[in-house]
Amino acid sequence: MNDYRTVRRRGELSNETLKFSAYLIQPGIVMAHRIIIVGGGIGGTMTANHMVTKLYPEIRSGKVEIIMISNSPWHYYKPAFMYVAFDSFFKNELRRPQRSLLRPEIDFYVEEVEEFQYDRSKLKCRSGKYFEYDQLVISTGCIPCPERIEGLKQGGDHFYQHEPARLLADKLKKIEKGRILVTVTFPKTPNVPHQCGIAPIETTLMLDDLLRKRGVREKIEIVYTYPTVSQLLRNCLFLQKDTCEVLPTIFEQRGILHKRAFTLNGVDHENKIAYSEEGNSEDFDILMATPPIRAVEAVRNSGLSQAADGEGWLPTNYQTMKVYGLDNVYVLGDTVDLPVSKAGGSCHSQSPVVVNNIASEFRFGRTCDSYEGKVVAIAQMGLEAGMPLWYDYENDVKPTPPTKIGGLMRKGFNRGIYWAVAKGLI
Amino acid sequence: MNIKSEHNADKEQVLASSATNVFFELSEPATEGLKDLLSKLEPLLAGGRLSRIVDIASVAADVVDMSDAYMVEKLANVFEEVTAAAWMTGNAARVAGDRVGELKDPPSLMALLRMSSEPDVRRGIAFALSFAGALGRQLNHGIADHCED
């Protein structure tokens, strides 16, 4: 019975794989096609779940197996770290056990991938385990690296990880008067954006609302700065032209100072002064920074990236989402070197393309889908208002007036809909 | 023409003129859009039913005004719990259905016992028993006299 249902025995994994489907699979006869997804963030999670749906007939018959490897047993809703800085989210509200978000057909391993051996289609983990794959999806995200700018780690704050966001929240709760400086640092790789393009604007407007709510706004100056080079634009306030043009009015209405051409290159944390590459300096009491980012260490060390300054972004085919030079490796999310936002709203549109292409390659031997650069999100424009936005390779965001309905939509997404998205239901 | 009808004619003229002014202030595509919208609303106006649509819009506006972050949080939590329960149940039914569908014959009692040695099966049984316990706790509200007045 079931002699067509088998699992390839490879390395240390085979017995583990067999555990889950002990009743479904007779081991050792046919080799299953193994797809490994590395990274348990939103990109990896929705891709793994969607892959099960798409390749279900093959998974059911044991011809395909899906494995996810993540370095954490927890799945974090990363955009909520921004809300942590404004005391709007507790830790238990922004994370779920990763296993609880995965379909049971997915084998899940908590392992730190140490080395991508692309030439041998193999992964080496810190524990010493090896995983072989037929197709690989890399969705390992990026990590904030404030230490890459002198003095920033000591003198600045950010909201892209939980602990730094908690520290920032404490400072924002206590400040009574002074100056809050907002800085944005782009990757050195040309035309690659920083993490979540709209986040600096979102947090600046949220900051304004928070300080007004606390009744201390008139004693605190908010200064929003933007670097000279922002992807293809120069001397702007945002990385897209249309939005850049409406920002001065929005900032002036709220009394937020804004300065162009401030590319942060050093922080004197003792005297609380930020210096720019352009030769200017700004005093601050709190420096709310969007820090430099890089790919994770294993990706950086994999020898494939052509990104500047060792940032590690993988060279990505902007349509198929394959890594250039590797026929069986896909990449999505923050790890790509594409000009689209490094955010969940990008993963949501990239993931179906990756899944379709993998399914099509397995079934027809060729890819069938193409990413058009679509990014969809709802921007948090202050503590209450929201602005749905979308753009792609061809079209920029068309800014619309932020509304309360938009704000409620964003809150609904944060609190409930996100988890359905991760499960691949939406 | 008596005074009343003269007055009405004046009023209509003023209205028409202010409507024209509004149209003059709008761009051509916007004017065309408004005209298109008005032509679609015409049957509702003629039937005196446009007020129902206005009422619905008013209720929607009230709902938005009354909603706040706390309410959205509660609703979103309910959404997550319901979808999570449905998703988990659906996943389990799909996997179990496939598994049973592959069997030529029903498993023997011994085979069933062997199944229960699988940790995930035992975890599932523990879930079912705990589920029954939690259900029982909610039903354990004693005997109440619902007829008491």
HADDOCK unambig.tbl for C-alpha pairs under 7 A between the chains (distance, minus, plus):
assign (segid A and resid 24 and name CA) (segid B and resid 99 and name CA) 5.87 0.50 0.50
assign (segid A and resid 103 and name CA) (segid B and resid 91 and name CA) 6.71 0.50 0.50
assign (segid A and resid 104 and name CA) (segid B and resid 91 and name CA) 6.90 0.50 0.50
assign (segid A and resid 405 and name CA) (segid B and resid 64 and name CA) 6.71 0.50 0.50
assign (segid A and resid 408 and name CA) (segid B and resid 69 and name CA) 6.90 0.50 0.50
assign (segid A and resid 408 and name CA) (segid B and resid 72 and name CA) 6.79 0.50 0.50
assign (segid A and resid 411 and name CA) (segid B and resid 69 and name CA) 6.78 0.50 0.50
assign (segid A and resid 411 and name CA) (segid B and resid 72 and name CA) 6.67 0.50 0.50
assign (segid A and resid 412 and name CA) (segid B and resid 72 and name CA) 5.74 0.50 0.50
assign (segid A and resid 412 and name CA) (segid B and resid 73 and name CA) 6.62 0.50 0.50
assign (segid A and resid 412 and name CA) (segid B and resid 76 and name CA) 5.48 0.50 0.50
assign (segid A and resid 415 and name CA) (segid B and resid 73 and name CA) 5.92 0.50 0.50
assign (segid A and resid 415 and name CA) (segid B and resid 76 and name CA) 5.40 0.50 0.50
assign (segid A and resid 415 and name CA) (segid B and resid 77 and name CA) 6.51 0.50 0.50
assign (segid A and resid 416 and name CA) (segid B and resid 76 and name CA) 4.36 0.50 0.50
assign (segid A and resid 416 and name CA) (segid B and resid 77 and name CA) 5.65 0.50 0.50
assign (segid A and resid 416 and name CA) (segid B and resid 79 and name CA) 6.08 0.50 0.50
assign (segid A and resid 416 and name CA) (segid B and resid 80 and name CA) 4.98 0.50 0.50
assign (segid A and resid 417 and name CA) (segid B and resid 80 and name CA) 6.96 0.50 0.50
assign (segid A and resid 419 and name CA) (segid B and resid 80 and name CA) 6.92 0.50 0.50
